[in-house]
């Protein structure tokens, strides 16, 4: 995450993340995020390490969070959101840039991450997802997967009333 302090009162940060839409028929793989903002479902994925390619990051993150080894089928699109957040009493101008990939499983076994930002990975029927407490990026990614828009972008499609950068 890039952090720039403009002055003593304002901090700007950029978080670039890669996320996987892993489907098997009408099921989608989600991971349960446990961290600031509570516990919510998200897509397997997360922030890039320094100098890491987004495609490499999504494969690494899926393996860390779910135990599965995946290959990328397609770039679904991107989402760019800016929001003001308060963390530790400090106002932050947060910019989340999210890259979404369609992936398929090539190996491994489903397991839960230990010592990371997620604590469970599970398959859900896509129809169930709307009733889950999810990060907004889940709805955006599923809409990208459904529509495959030529621009690679869709308007935010929240799955629940809560939002966040997951």
N, C-alpha and C positions, 0 to 999 in steps of 0.2 A: 504494500500500500504506500503510495506517495503522500507525504505530508509536507505542507508548506505553511509556515507561519507568516501571515501578512503583517500582523501587528500583535500586540499583547492580548487583544480581545478576540481575534478571528483566526481560525485555523482552517486551511483547505486540505482536503484529502481526496485521493483518487484510489478506488479499489477496482482492479480488473480481475474478473473471474470467468472461469470456463465451466459450463454445466452440461450434463448429459441427459438427453431424453432417451431412456432405454425402455422400449416397449416390447411386449410379447403379446400379440393379439390386442385384446382390450385391456391389458394390464400395463401399468407403468411402475417403474422402480423409484421409490422415494427413500430419503434418509431423514432421520429425526435429528434436527439441530438442537443442541442444548448450549445456550450461551446468553449473552446480554440480550434482553428483550424476551426472555423466556424460552419455552420449548415449542418448536413448530416444525412442520414437515417442509422439506425442501428437495430439490433435485440433488443427486450426487454431483459433487463438484465443489469449486471454491477458488480461492485466490491463487494467482500465479506466483511462483517463486521468482526471484530476480533472474532476468534473462531467459526465463522459461517460455517456450512457445505455447500458445493457448491449446493447440491440439495435443501436445504432450501433457499439459496440465490436466486436461479432462480425463485422459487415460489414467494418470497417476491418482487423481482424486477419486475416481470410481473404484479403483482397486483398494485404496486406503479405507474408504467408507463402506464398501459393500463386499469386498473379497473377490469380485468379478474382474476378469481381464476383458477389455472391450476393444473393438476397432470402430473407428469413426466411419459412418456411411455418408454423412452430409453435414455441411454447415447450414443450420436452420436459420440463423440470423443473429441480430444483436439487439440489445436494449441499453439505453443510456438514460440514467435518471440522476437528477440533482435534487438534494433535499437538505434542509437544515436539521441537524440533530444536536442534542445536548448529551455529552458524555463526561461524567465526572465533574459536572458543573461548568464545563467548557463548551461554548458554542462552536459547532463544526459545520463547515460548508462541505458536505459529502457528495462526491460524484461516483456513482456505481456504473461501471461499464461491464456488461455481461454478454458473453459469447455462448451461444447455444448450439450443440451438436446432436444429431441423431446418431445413436451408437447401437451396436449389437454385441452380445456376449460371445466370446471365443474361448473362455475357460474360467477356471476358478470355481469357488463355491460361495454361496451367500453366507455372510457372517456379519457381525456387528463390529464397528470400529471401537478400539480401546484406546483411551487417552487422547482422543481427538475432539473435534467440535461436534461430532454426531455420536449417538449411542445406540442406534438401531437402524437397520435397513429392512424394507419390506415392500412386497408387491401389493398394489392396490388396483382394483378395477377403476378405469378412468372415470366412470360414473360416480364413484365414491369420493373422488378428490374434492369436489365442491363442498362436501360436508366437513372436510378436515381443516384444521387450523394450519394454513400454509403461508409461506412467504409469497409475495406477489409474483415473484419470478416464475413460480410453478405455472400459474395461469398464462403468463406471457409465453412461456416455452411451449405449453400444450397448444396454444393458439397458433404459434409459428409452425408447429408440427402438423396441425390440422390443415392450415391454409397454405403453407409454403409460399408466402408472398414474394414476388420478384424483387422487391426492395429489401427483403430480409428484416423488415421491421413491422410491428403491429402496435396499435394503441394498447396501453396497459389493460389487462383483463384480470383483475384481482380474483383470486379464488376465495379469499375471506376478506373481512373488513380491515384486517391488520396488514401493514406493509413493512418492508424492510429490505435489506440488501443481501441477506442470506449468505 
